[in-house]
């Protein structure tokens, strides 16, 4: 229950393909949009749940024209876009 959040999120993603992988760049991108998710070192189900829910809600309101048809699920594309936005200075 107190595992490394990055390892736990990667495990959940690769076993269920629906969970977002914890990424500090994505968290930073969410912060730039005004969605503050606390930085965590140990697994915190509430913070991780807020992280996943934030990405899902933003994905649901994003126009479908933002992402072309692709083999990668929209959530992963959207998370990659948030991470790129988080890396911008």
C-alpha positions in Angstrom: 0.0 0.0 0.0 3.0 2.3 0.5 4.7 1.5 -2.8 6.5 3.9 -5.1 3.7 5.8 -6.9 5.5 5.7 -10.3 5.9 1.9 -10.1 2.3 1.4 -8.9 0.8 3.6 -11.6 2.9 1.8 -14.3 1.7 -1.5 -13.0 -2.0 -0.4 -13.0 -1.6 1.1 -16.5 -0.1 -2.0 -18.0 -2.5 -4.4 -16.4 -5.7 -2.4 -17.1 -4.7 0.1 -19.8 -7.0 2.7 -18.3 -4.9 4.2 -15.5 -2.7 7.2 -16.1 1.0 6.7 -15.3 2.1 9.2 -12.6 4.4 11.7 -14.2 5.7 15.0 -12.7 5.6 16.7 -16.1 1.9 15.9 -16.4 1.3 17.1 -12.8 3.1 20.3 -13.7 0.9 20.7 -16.8 -2.2 20.2 -14.7 -0.9 22.8 -12.3 -0.5 25.3 -15.1 -4.2 24.8 -15.9 -5.0 25.5 -12.2 -5.5 21.9 -11.1 -3.2 21.4 -8.1 -2.3 17.8 -7.5 0.2 17.4 -4.6 3.6 15.9 -5.3 3.9 12.5 -3.6 6.7 10.0 -3.1 4.6 7.2 -1.5 1.4 5.8 -3.0 -1.5 8.0 -1.9 -4.8 6.7 -3.4 -6.6 10.1 -3.0 -3.9 12.1 -4.8 -3.5 9.5 -7.5 -7.3 9.3 -7.9 -7.5 13.1 -8.2 -4.7 12.9 -10.8 -6.5 10.3 -12.9 -9.9 12.1 -12.6 -8.4 15.4 -13.6 -6.9 13.9 -16.8 -10.2 12.1 -17.6 -12.4 15.2 -17.0 -10.1 17.4 -19.2 -10.0 14.7 -21.9 -13.8 14.6 -21.9 -14.2 18.3 -22.5 -11.4 18.5 -25.1 -12.8 18.7 -28.7 -12.3 15.5 -30.7 -10.5 17.5 -33.4 -7.6 18.0 -31.0 -6.5 14.4 -31.5 -6.5 12.6 -34.8 -7.4 8.9 -35.0 -4.6 6.9 -33.6 -3.8 3.5 -32.1 -2.9 5.1 -28.8 -5.9 5.7 -26.4 -7.0 9.3 -26.2 -6.1 9.4 -22.5 -2.5 8.6 -23.2 -2.3 11.2 -26.0 -3.9 13.8 -23.7 -1.5 12.9 -20.9 1.4 13.2 -23.3 0.2 16.7 -24.3 -0.2 17.7 -20.7 3.3 16.5 -19.9 4.7 18.5 -22.9 2.9 21.5 -21.6 4.2 21.0 -18.1 7.8 20.8 -19.5 7.5 24.2 -21.3 9.0 27.1 -19.4 
